[in-house]
């Protein structure tokens, strides 16, 4: 895929959602939230119910991707990132349309940086349906 825009894997920060990499798991831990990050390369994370707390190295976790945009480009990047994060997860959402005009063929529905044309005509430059 191309360069990721608004749909990115967030940095390792307190509160970020992570999962342990293969071979690091201490049992059936699904997802954790980072509680503390230490300068020595370690971090503490816990489950939502706080029953599970772990201290692991930075490289032993994978950060969960976030979707902060609705356009086709960002959604495609998000799906690709989620497949790497956990191949068992299949993200779903409704029909993707331009937030300004509501048309699926508008170039802005394809990429958030394109201008809204207010048109649903096929073949528009920059549109996924060109």
Order of alpha helices (4+ residues) and beta strands (2+ residues): beta-beta-beta-beta-beta-alpha-alpha
